[in-house]
Amino acid sequence: MMNVTGKAYMSFQQRDWGSLWAIRSPPKAKHLLWRIAKGCLPTRMRLQEKRVSCPLLCPLCNQHNEDDWHVLFGCATSSQARQSACLEQVILPRLQRFSSATDVIFDICSNESQETAGSFAMLVWVLWNNRNNCVWNDMNESGSCLGIKARHLWAE
Ligand SMILES: [Zn+2]
């Protein structure tokens, strides 16, 4: 199916929830992917929708509002991280095809190998962990370090 922007989107029935649990990744990374797919990631945009008063800008770049798409794919840190995690080929074509982070996640989990989808989940976990470290501990790693970290964590 296509939406007004000409991008593909998945209906609820097309979303294969089983594929999310079948990937090869530590449980904490699977859980995070599941929370994102459910629309429960507490980004600043989502908190604001729930009338929590907080800044809207991404704490990493301070340039764009923080929503799921920005945290996972849009931020410069995320883009550097997927390159150093060797996942650019997996992620980039899907950013052109889909318009929601959830659809990108389901498409990767249902069509890539369980290993590739697993290392993608690890990358997502590392990105969100870094974002939280930045907000709560004022610590922040470069995108290329994060990508390498994701590869190491996944291989362990
Ligand atoms: Zn950002």
Backbone and ligand atoms as CSV (ligand in chain L), in Angstrom:
chain,resi,resn,atom,element,x,y,z
A,1,MET,N,N,0.836,-1.201,0.000
A,1,MET,CA,C,0.000,0.000,0.000
A,1,MET,C,C,0.876,1.259,0.000
A,2,MET,N,N,0.314,2.329,-0.509
A,2,MET,CA,C,1.062,3.594,-0.563
A,2,MET,C,C,0.290,4.682,0.185
A,3,ASN,N,N,0.993,5.618,0.756
A,3,ASN,CA,C,0.303,6.768,1.344
A,3,ASN,C,C,0.462,7.988,0.436
A,4,VAL,N,N,0.026,9.154,0.886
A,4,VAL,CA,C,0.035,10.345,0.029
A,4,VAL,C,C,1.425,10.751,-0.459
A,5,THR,N,N,2.449,10.417,0.303
A,5,THR,CA,C,3.797,10.810,-0.092
A,5,THR,C,C,4.395,9.806,-1.075
A,6,GLY,N,N,3.611,8.769,-1.421
A,6,GLY,CA,C,4.119,7.762,-2.344
A,6,GLY,C,C,4.975,6.721,-1.656
A,7,LYS,N,N,5.022,6.786,-0.319
A,7,LYS,CA,C,5.811,5.781,0.399
A,7,LYS,C,C,4.917,4.612,0.809
A,8,ALA,N,N,5.553,3.465,0.949
A,8,ALA,CA,C,4.796,2.274,1.325
A,8,ALA,C,C,4.451,2.318,2.806
A,9,TYR,N,N,3.341,1.702,3.178
A,9,TYR,CA,C,3.080,1.497,4.599
A,9,TYR,C,C,2.412,0.149,4.794
A,10,MET,N,N,2.555,-0.369,5.985
A,10,MET,CA,C,2.003,-1.694,6.258
A,10,MET,C,C,0.697,-1.572,7.019
A,11,SER,N,N,-0.248,-2.429,6.657
A,11,SER,CA,C,-1.469,-2.487,7.444
A,11,SER,C,C,-1.160,-3.304,8.703
A,12,PHE,N,N,-2.046,-3.242,9.660
A,12,PHE,CA,C,-1.826,-3.982,10.906
A,12,PHE,C,C,-1.620,-5.474,10.616
A,13,GLN,N,N,-2.393,-6.006,9.666
A,13,GLN,CA,C,-2.311,-7.437,9.350
A,13,GLN,C,C,-0.976,-7.815,8.713
A,14,GLN,N,N,-0.373,-6.853,8.014
A,14,GLN,CA,C,0.901,-7.169,7.348
A,14,GLN,C,C,2.054,-7.245,8.342
A,15,ARG,N,N,1.826,-6.713,9.539
A,15,ARG,CA,C,2.914,-6.672,10.512
A,15,ARG,C,C,3.069,-8.020,11.198
A,16,ASP,N,N,4.228,-8.592,10.996
A,16,ASP,CA,C,4.479,-9.925,11.513
A,16,ASP,C,C,5.185,-9.818,12.867
A,17,TRP,N,N,4.381,-9.847,13.934
A,17,TRP,CA,C,4.947,-9.663,15.272
A,17,TRP,C,C,5.891,-10.798,15.650
A,18,GLY,N,N,5.599,-12.011,15.115
A,18,GLY,CA,C,6.466,-13.153,15.405
A,18,GLY,C,C,7.891,-12.921,14.935
A,19,SER,N,N,8.016,-12.208,13.797
A,19,SER,CA,C,9.354,-11.981,13.238
A,19,SER,C,C,10.201,-11.132,14.182
A,20,LEU,N,N,9.557,-10.293,14.980
A,20,LEU,CA,C,10.287,-9.440,15.922
A,20,LEU,C,C,10.956,-10.288,17.009
A,21,TRP,N,N,10.256,-11.327,17.423
A,21,TRP,CA,C,10.800,-12.168,18.508
A,21,TRP,C,C,11.777,-13.210,17.984
A,22,ALA,N,N,11.745,-13.472,16.672
A,22,ALA,CA,C,12.597,-14.525,16.110
A,22,ALA,C,C,14.024,-14.055,15.830
A,23,ILE,N,N,14.263,-12.758,15.884
A,23,ILE,CA,C,15.598,-12.265,15.537
A,23,ILE,C,C,16.630,-12.700,16.578
A,24,ARG,N,N,17.893,-12.747,16.152
A,24,ARG,CA,C,18.959,-13.154,17.076
A,24,ARG,C,C,19.567,-11.919,17.724
A,25,SER,N,N,19.133,-11.658,18.949
A,25,SER,CA,C,19.569,-10.464,19.643
A,25,SER,C,C,19.323,-10.646,21.138
A,26,PRO,N,N,20.068,-9.945,21.990
A,26,PRO,CA,C,19.796,-10.041,23.423
A,26,PRO,C,C,18.370,-9.572,23.732
A,27,PRO,N,N,17.728,-10.149,24.761
A,27,PRO,CA,C,16.345,-9.800,25.091
A,27,PRO,C,C,16.128,-8.294,25.263
A,28,LYS,N,N,17.109,-7.580,25.828
A,28,LYS,CA,C,16.885,-6.135,26.037
A,28,LYS,C,C,16.720,-5.402,24.701
A,29,ALA,N,N,17.431,-5.856,23.660
A,29,ALA,CA,C,17.310,-5.210,22.350
A,29,ALA,C,C,15.976,-5.569,21.698
A,30,LYS,N,N,15.539,-6.827,21.866
A,30,LYS,CA,C,14.228,-7.232,21.331
A,30,LYS,C,C,13.107,-6.453,21.999
A,31,HIS,N,N,13.204,-6.314,23.321
A,31,HIS,CA,C,12.172,-5.588,24.051
A,31,HIS,C,C,12.060,-4.144,23.584
A,32,LEU,N,N,13.227,-3.533,23.356
A,32,LEU,CA,C,13.200,-2.142,22.908
A,32,LEU,C,C,12.538,-2.042,21.538
A,33,LEU,N,N,12.878,-2.970,20.641
A,33,LEU,CA,C,12.284,-2.969,19.299
A,33,LEU,C,C,10.761,-3.115,19.398
A,34,TRP,N,N,10.329,-3.978,20.293
A,34,TRP,CA,C,8.911,-4.231,20.503
A,34,TRP,C,C,8.216,-2.972,21.032
A,35,ARG,N,N,8.873,-2.286,21.956
A,35,ARG,CA,C,8.290,-1.042,22.492
A,35,ARG,C,C,8.153,0.009,21.395
A,36,ILE,N,N,9.168,0.106,20.546
A,36,ILE,CA,C,9.103,1.089,19.454
A,36,ILE,C,C,7.961,0.724,18.509
A,37,ALA,N,N,7.872,-0.587,18.177
A,37,ALA,CA,C,6.826,-1.042,17.263
A,37,ALA,C,C,5.441,-0.777,17.835
A,38,LYS,N,N,5.312,-0.821,19.147
A,38,LYS,CA,C,4.029,-0.551,19.808
A,38,LYS,C,C,3.748,0.950,19.925
A,39,GLY,N,N,4.733,1.776,19.523
A,39,GLY,CA,C,4.543,3.224,19.641
A,39,GLY,C,C,4.737,3.715,21.064
A,40,CYS,N,N,5.620,3.067,21.819
A,40,CYS,CA,C,5.788,3.418,23.241
A,40,CYS,C,C,7.161,3.997,23.572
A,41,LEU,N,N,7.946,4.357,22.577
A,41,LEU,CA,C,9.257,4.924,22.903
A,41,LEU,C,C,9.057,6.353,23.423
A,42,PRO,N,N,9.547,6.647,24.646
A,42,PRO,CA,C,9.279,7.976,25.214
A,42,PRO,C,C,10.168,9.091,24.651
A,43,THR,N,N,10.002,9.354,23.359
A,43,THR,CA,C,10.750,10.465,22.751
A,43,THR,C,C,10.140,11.784,23.237
A,44,ARG,N,N,10.814,12.858,23.001
A,44,ARG,CA,C,10.318,14.161,23.458
A,44,ARG,C,C,9.015,14.560,22.774
A,45,MET,N,N,8.874,14.221,21.487
A,45,MET,CA,C,7.622,14.521,20.775
A,45,MET,C,C,6.467,13.755,21.421
A,46,ARG,N,N,6.721,12.481,21.765
A,46,ARG,CA,C,5.655,11.666,22.342
A,46,ARG,C,C,5.299,12.155,23.750
A,47,LEU,N,N,6.312,12.546,24.515
A,47,LEU,CA,C,6.038,13.056,25.864
A,47,LEU,C,C,5.183,14.320,25.792
A,48,GLN,N,N,5.513,15.158,24.826
A,48,GLN,CA,C,4.755,16.396,24.666
A,48,GLN,C,C,3.296,16.104,24.306
A,49,GLU,N,N,3.094,15.088,23.439
A,49,GLU,CA,C,1.725,14.684,23.091
A,49,GLU,C,C,0.959,14.261,24.343
A,50,LYS,N,N,1.708,13.704,25.288
A,50,LYS,CA,C,1.063,13.283,26.545
A,50,LYS,C,C,1.076,14.411,27.564
A,51,ARG,N,N,1.325,15.620,27.081
A,51,ARG,CA,C,1.286,16.821,27.907
A,51,ARG,C,C,2.333,16.833,29.010
A,52,VAL,N,N,3.434,16.158,28.776
A,52,VAL,CA,C,4.568,16.278,29.682
A,52,VAL,C,C,5.375,17.470,29.187
A,53,SER,N,N,5.688,18.379,30.078
A,53,SER,CA,C,6.410,19.551,29.607
A,53,SER,C,C,7.905,19.248,29.547
A,54,CYS,N,N,8.465,19.339,28.333
A,54,CYS,CA,C,9.887,19.074,28.136
A,54,CYS,C,C,10.312,19.737,26.834
A,55,PRO,N,N,11.601,19.931,26.631
A,55,PRO,CA,C,12.022,20.491,25.334
A,55,PRO,C,C,11.701,19.502,24.219
A,56,LEU,N,N,11.561,19.994,22.986
A,56,LEU,CA,C,11.222,19.112,21.865
A,56,LEU,C,C,12.441,18.707,21.047
A,57,LEU,N,N,13.480,19.503,21.129
A,57,LEU,CA,C,14.627,19.246,20.258
A,57,LEU,C,C,15.410,18.016,20.696
A,58,CYS,N,N,15.969,17.346,19.707
A,58,CYS,CA,C,16.823,16.180,19.947
A,58,CYS,C,C,17.985,16.599,20.854
A,59,PRO,N,N,18.210,15.862,21.971
A,59,PRO,CA,C,19.278,16.245,22.889
A,59,PRO,C,C,20.678,16.060,22.288
A,60,LEU,N,N,20.774,15.276,21.203
A,60,LEU,CA,C,22.091,15.023,20.610
A,60,LEU,C,C,22.497,16.123,19.635
A,61,CYS,N,N,21.587,16.493,18.739
A,61,CYS,CA,C,21.965,17.482,17.709
A,61,CYS,C,C,21.369,18.863,17.952
A,62,ASN,N,N,20.310,18.940,18.778
A,62,ASN,CA,C,19.638,20.216,19.030
A,62,ASN,C,C,19.181,20.916,17.759
A,63,GLN,N,N,18.874,20.148,16.728
A,63,GLN,CA,C,18.479,20.758,15.463
A,63,GLN,C,C,17.088,20.358,15.014
A,64,HIS,N,N,16.658,19.159,15.415
A,64,HIS,CA,C,15.373,18.665,14.941
A,64,HIS,C,C,14.569,18.147,16.118
A,65,ASN,N,N,13.238,18.149,15.948
A,65,ASN,CA,C,12.403,17.587,17.001
A,65,ASN,C,C,12.679,16.094,17.130
A,66,GLU,N,N,12.596,15.616,18.367
A,66,GLU,CA,C,12.939,14.219,18.601
A,66,GLU,C,C,11.700,13.322,18.516
A,67,ASP,N,N,11.599,12.565,17.439
A,67,ASP,CA,C,10.576,11.520,17.340
A,67,ASP,C,C,11.278,10.198,17.018
A,68,ASP,N,N,10.498,9.115,16.880
A,68,ASP,CA,C,11.092,7.790,16.646
A,68,ASP,C,C,12.039,7.801,15.443
A,69,TRP,N,N,11.532,8.373,14.350
A,69,TRP,CA,C,12.298,8.374,13.100
A,69,TRP,C,C,13.630,9.103,13.296
A,70,HIS,N,N,13.579,10.241,13.954
A,70,HIS,CA,C,14.809,11.008,14.156
A,70,HIS,C,C,15.815,10.244,15.016
A,71,VAL,N,N,15.351,9.672,16.119
A,71,VAL,CA,C,16.259,8.946,17.020
A,71,VAL,C,C,16.927,7.784,16.284
A,72,LEU,N,N,16.117,7.026,15.551
A,72,LEU,CA,C,16.644,5.811,14.925
A,72,LEU,C,C,17.422,6.083,13.635
A,73,PHE,N,N,16.919,7.046,12.838
A,73,PHE,CA,C,17.483,7.192,11.490
A,73,PHE,C,C,17.916,8.600,11.109
A,74,GLY,N,N,17.187,9.605,11.580
A,74,GLY,CA,C,17.375,10.953,11.061
A,74,GLY,C,C,18.582,11.692,11.608
A,75,CYS,N,N,18.889,11.474,12.885
A,75,CYS,CA,C,19.961,12.234,13.521
A,75,CYS,C,C,21.318,11.897,12.878
A,76,ALA,N,N,22.207,12.890,12.826
A,76,ALA,CA,C,23.529,12.664,12.236
A,76,ALA,C,C,24.251,11.521,12.962
A,77,THR,N,N,24.087,11.447,14.281
A,77,THR,CA,C,24.697,10.360,15.059
A,77,THR,C,C,24.203,8.998,14.575
A,78,SER,N,N,22.900,8.882,14.337
A,78,SER,CA,C,22.321,7.608,13.900
A,78,SER,C,C,22.834,7.216,12.527
A,79,SER,N,N,22.987,8.210,11.667
A,79,SER,CA,C,23.449,7.916,10.321
A,79,SER,C,C,24.911,7.453,10.327
A,80,GLN,N,N,25.758,8.106,11.142
A,80,GLN,CA,C,27.156,7.651,11.266
A,80,GLN,C,C,27.217,6.264,11.885
A,81,ALA,N,N,26.370,6.040,12.878
A,81,ALA,CA,C,26.400,4.755,13.590
A,81,ALA,C,C,26.021,3.595,12.666
A,82,ARG,N,N,24.992,3.792,11.814
A,82,ARG,CA,C,24.615,2.660,10.943
A,82,ARG,C,C,25.695,2.372,9.910
A,83,GLN,N,N,26.448,3.418,9.520
A,83,GLN,CA,C,27.555,3.170,8.591
A,83,GLN,C,C,28.656,2.366,9.266
A,84,SER,N,N,29.039,2.755,10.485
A,84,SER,CA,C,30.141,2.021,11.118
A,84,SER,C,C,29.678,0.663,11.626
A,85,ALA,N,N,28.368,0.458,11.752
A,85,ALA,CA,C,27.864,-0.869,12.118
A,85,ALA,C,C,27.668,-1.743,10.879
A,86,CYS,N,N,28.035,-1.212,9.704
A,86,CYS,CA,C,27.875,-1.929,8.422
A,86,CYS,C,C,26.408,-2.266,8.129
A,87,LEU,N,N,25.504,-1.378,8.519
A,87,LEU,CA,C,24.083,-1.634,8.273
A,87,LEU,C,C,23.450,-0.614,7.322
A,88,GLU,N,N,24.299,0.201,6.719
A,88,GLU,CA,C,23.798,1.216,5.789
A,88,GLU,C,C,22.982,0.588,4.646
A,89,GLN,N,N,23.499,-0.510,4.087
A,89,GLN,CA,C,22.820,-1.164,2.945
A,89,GLN,C,C,21.471,-1.745,3.349
A,90,VAL,N,N,21.371,-2.119,4.621
A,90,VAL,CA,C,20.127,-2.716,5.114
A,90,VAL,C,C,19.094,-1.627,5.387
A,91,ILE,N,N,19.554,-0.525,5.979
A,91,ILE,CA,C,18.626,0.501,6.456
A,91,ILE,C,C,18.258,1.532,5.384
A,92,LEU,N,N,19.266,2.063,4.698
A,92,LEU,CA,C,19.035,3.204,3.811
A,92,LEU,C,C,17.931,3.012,2.761
A,93,PRO,N,N,17.931,1.898,2.002
A,93,PRO,CA,C,16.874,1.739,0.990
A,93,PRO,C,C,15.479,1.766,1.608
A,94,ARG,N,N,15.367,1.311,2.857
A,94,ARG,CA,C,14.052,1.266,3.517
A,94,ARG,C,C,13.601,2.652,3.975
A,95,LEU,N,N,14.563,3.543,4.172
A,95,LEU,CA,C,14.186,4.905,4.570
A,95,LEU,C,C,13.540,5.620,3.393
A,96,GLN,N,N,13.902,5.184,2.186
A,96,GLN,CA,C,13.271,5.781,1.006
A,96,GLN,C,C,11.900,5.164,0.739
A,97,ARG,N,N,11.737,3.907,1.153
A,97,ARG,CA,C,10.474,3.210,0.874
A,97,ARG,C,C,9.383,3.476,1.900
A,98,PHE,N,N,9.782,3.572,3.170
A,98,PHE,CA,C,8.778,3.682,4.234
A,98,PHE,C,C,8.815,5.043,4.901
A,99,SER,N,N,7.703,5.399,5.543
A,99,SER,CA,C,7.683,6.693,6.225
A,99,SER,C,C,7.548,6.565,7.732
A,100,SER,N,N,7.416,5.351,8.255
A,100,SER,CA,C,7.387,5.236,9.716
A,100,SER,C,C,8.477,4.284,10.193
A,101,ALA,N,N,9.007,4.596,11.372
A,101,ALA,CA,C,10.079,3.771,11.949
A,101,ALA,C,C,9.577,2.347,12.176
A,102,THR,N,N,8.315,2.229,12.580
A,102,THR,CA,C,7.741,0.903,12.831
A,102,THR,C,C,7.740,0.047,11.565
A,103,ASP,N,N,7.370,0.638,10.441
A,103,ASP,CA,C,7.366,-0.125,9.192
A,103,ASP,C,C,8.775,-0.565,8.799
A,104,VAL,N,N,9.754,0.301,9.004
A,104,VAL,CA,C,11.142,-0.069,8.694
A,104,VAL,C,C,11.549,-1.267,9.566
A,105,ILE,N,N,11.205,-1.218,10.837
A,105,ILE,CA,C,11.543,-2.308,11.760
A,105,ILE,C,C,10.909,-3.627,11.317
A,106,PHE,N,N,9.605,-3.583,11.011
A,106,PHE,CA,C,8.934,-4.822,10.598
A,106,PHE,C,C,9.503,-5.347,9.290
A,107,ASP,N,N,9.811,-4.456,8.362
A,107,ASP,CA,C,10.329,-4.915,7.080
A,107,ASP,C,C,11.701,-5.582,7.243
A,108,ILE,N,N,12.533,-5.020,8.109
A,108,ILE,CA,C,13.853,-5.625,8.343
A,108,ILE,C,C,13.697,-6.979,9.036
A,109,CYS,N,N,12.864,-7.034,10.068
A,109,CYS,CA,C,12.705,-8.275,10.816
A,109,CYS,C,C,12.064,-9.381,9.987
A,110,SER,N,N,11.162,-9.028,9.048
A,110,SER,CA,C,10.519,-10.084,8.267
A,110,SER,C,C,11.305,-10.482,7.031
A,111,ASN,N,N,12.204,-9.630,6.534
A,111,ASN,CA,C,12.870,-9.953,5.267
A,111,ASN,C,C,14.368,-10.180,5.341
A,112,GLU,N,N,15.005,-9.690,6.387
A,112,GLU,CA,C,16.453,-9.933,6.513
A,112,GLU,C,C,16.663,-11.201,7.344
A,113,SER,N,N,17.907,-11.700,7.370
A,113,SER,CA,C,18.200,-12.873,8.192
A,113,SER,C,C,18.026,-12.498,9.665
A,114,GLN,N,N,17.873,-13.515,10.496
A,114,GLN,CA,C,17.708,-13.261,11.939
A,114,GLN,C,C,18.953,-12.603,12.525
A,115,GLU,N,N,20.118,-12.885,11.903
A,115,GLU,CA,C,21.378,-12.285,12.364
A,115,GLU,C,C,21.413,-10.789,12.009
A,116,THR,N,N,21.089,-10.479,10.755
A,116,THR,CA,C,21.111,-9.075,10.325
A,116,THR,C,C,20.091,-8.263,11.121
A,117,ALA,N,N,18.881,-8.814,11.261
A,117,ALA,CA,C,17.850,-8.113,12.026
A,117,ALA,C,C,18.292,-7.971,13.485
A,118,GLY,N,N,18.989,-8.990,13.991
A,118,GLY,CA,C,19.481,-8.941,15.367
A,118,GLY,C,C,20.516,-7.852,15.558
A,119,SER,N,N,21.411,-7.687,14.592
A,119,SER,CA,C,22.428,-6.645,14.760
A,119,SER,C,C,21.799,-5.257,14.570
A,120,PHE,N,N,20.748,-5.177,13.776
A,120,PHE,CA,C,19.997,-3.924,13.657
A,120,PHE,C,C,19.358,-3.568,15.019
A,121,ALA,N,N,18.761,-4.565,15.676
A,121,ALA,CA,C,18.131,-4.321,16.983
A,121,ALA,C,C,19.171,-3.854,18.006
A,122,MET,N,N,20.359,-4.448,17.926
A,122,MET,CA,C,21.432,-4.055,18.845
A,122,MET,C,C,21.830,-2.597,18.602
A,123,LEU,N,N,21.893,-2.228,17.329
A,123,LEU,CA,C,22.222,-0.840,16.984
A,123,LEU,C,C,21.166,0.123,17.553
A,124,VAL,N,N,19.899,-0.242,17.397
A,124,VAL,CA,C,18.815,0.594,17.915
A,124,VAL,C,C,18.962,0.745,19.432
A,125,TRP,N,N,19.282,-0.348,20.087
A,125,TRP,CA,C,19.448,-0.311,21.551
A,125,TRP,C,C,20.608,0.620,21.947
A,126,VAL,N,N,21.715,0.499,21.236
A,126,VAL,CA,C,22.884,1.337,21.526
A,126,VAL,C,C,22.557,2.822,21.312
A,127,LEU,N,N,21.795,3.113,20.248
A,127,LEU,CA,C,21.425,4.505,19.969
A,127,LEU,C,C,20.539,5.083,21.074
A,128,TRP,N,N,19.567,4.301,21.498
A,128,TRP,CA,C,18.643,4.789,22.525
A,128,TRP,C,C,19.361,4.918,23.875
A,129,ASN,N,N,20.258,3.978,24.152
A,129,ASN,CA,C,21.051,4.010,25.373
A,129,ASN,C,C,21.946,5.257,25.409
A,130,ASN,N,N,22.536,5.568,24.272
A,130,ASN,CA,C,23.383,6.756,24.183
A,130,ASN,C,C,22.553,8.027,24.378
A,131,ARG,N,N,21.366,8.032,23.791
A,131,ARG,CA,C,20.459,9.186,23.935
A,131,ARG,C,C,20.105,9.378,25.420
A,132,ASN,N,N,19.819,8.284,26.120
A,132,ASN,CA,C,19.493,8.395,27.545
A,132,ASN,C,C,20.705,8.834,28.362
A,133,ASN,N,N,21.872,8.334,28.024
A,133,ASN,CA,C,23.093,8.775,28.709
A,133,ASN,C,C,23.313,10.265,28.524
A,134,CYS,N,N,22.962,10.747,27.355
A,134,CYS,CA,C,23.119,12.170,27.066
A,134,CYS,C,C,22.147,12.988,27.915
A,135,VAL,N,N,20.888,12.538,27.996
A,135,VAL,CA,C,19.872,13.277,28.751
A,135,VAL,C,C,20.141,13.225,30.258
A,136,TRP,N,N,20.449,12.035,30.758
A,136,TRP,CA,C,20.517,11.850,32.212
A,136,TRP,C,C,21.913,12.017,32.784
A,137,ASN,N,N,22.930,11.679,32.020
A,137,ASN,CA,C,24.291,11.720,32.575
A,137,ASN,C,C,25.203,12.698,31.851
A,138,ASP,N,N,24.630,13.394,30.860
A,138,ASP,CA,C,25.415,14.334,30.087
A,138,ASP,C,C,26.626,13.676,29.420
A,139,MET,N,N,26.453,12.410,29.030
A,139,MET,CA,C,27.525,11.692,28.324
A,139,MET,C,C,27.041,11.388,26.917
A,140,ASN,N,N,27.969,11.370,25.982
A,140,ASN,CA,C,27.559,11.291,24.592
A,140,ASN,C,C,28.723,10.752,23.758
A,141,GLU,N,N,28.485,9.664,23.037
A,141,GLU,CA,C,29.564,9.102,22.210
A,141,GLU,C,C,29.327,9.432,20.737
A,142,SER,N,N,30.402,9.380,19.954
A,142,SER,CA,C,30.255,9.687,18.526
A,142,SER,C,C,29.520,8.546,17.828
A,143,GLY,N,N,28.885,8.876,16.699
A,143,GLY,CA,C,28.155,7.885,15.941
A,143,GLY,C,C,29.016,6.703,15.528
A,144,SER,N,N,30.267,6.989,15.108
A,144,SER,CA,C,31.086,5.862,14.641
A,144,SER,C,C,31.457,4.939,15.804
A,145,CYS,N,N,31.697,5.488,17.001
A,145,CYS,CA,C,31.951,4.635,18.167
A,145,CYS,C,C,30.727,3.774,18.477
A,146,LEU,N,N,29.556,4.374,18.355
A,146,LEU,CA,C,28.325,3.642,18.684
A,146,LEU,C,C,28.101,2.462,17.736
A,147,GLY,N,N,28.409,2.679,16.456
A,147,GLY,CA,C,28.242,1.607,15.477
A,147,GLY,C,C,29.159,0.433,15.779
A,148,ILE,N,N,30.407,0.752,16.147
A,148,ILE,CA,C,31.379,-0.301,16.471
A,148,ILE,C,C,30.953,-1.026,17.747
A,149,LYS,N,N,30.470,-0.235,18.702
A,149,LYS,CA,C,29.976,-0.807,19.956
A,149,LYS,C,C,28.832,-1.795,19.697
A,150,ALA,N,N,27.919,-1.400,18.810
A,150,ALA,CA,C,26.783,-2.266,18.492
A,150,ALA,C,C,27.262,-3.590,17.891
A,151,ARG,N,N,28.260,-3.511,17.020
A,151,ARG,CA,C,28.792,-4.751,16.411
A,151,ARG,C,C,29.408,-5.645,17.461
A,152,HIS,N,N,30.195,-5.051,18.367
A,152,HIS,CA,C,30.840,-5.847,19.417
A,152,HIS,C,C,29.825,-6.475,20.349
A,153,LEU,N,N,28.857,-5.667,20.787
A,153,LEU,CA,C,27.845,-6.181,21.716
A,153,LEU,C,C,27.066,-7.325,21.088
A,154,TRP,N,N,26.770,-7.185,19.808
A,154,TRP,CA,C,25.980,-8.222,19.160
A,154,TRP,C,C,26.786,-9.518,19.022
A,155,ALA,N,N,28.086,-9.369,18.726
A,155,ALA,CA,C,28.935,-10.556,18.519
A,155,ALA,C,C,29.175,-11.332,19.820
A,156,GLU,N,N,29.029,-10.648,20.954
A,156,GLU,CA,C,29.349,-11.313,22.229
A,156,GLU,C,C,28.374,-12.426,22.602
L,1,ZN,ZN,ZN,19.377,14.655,16.522
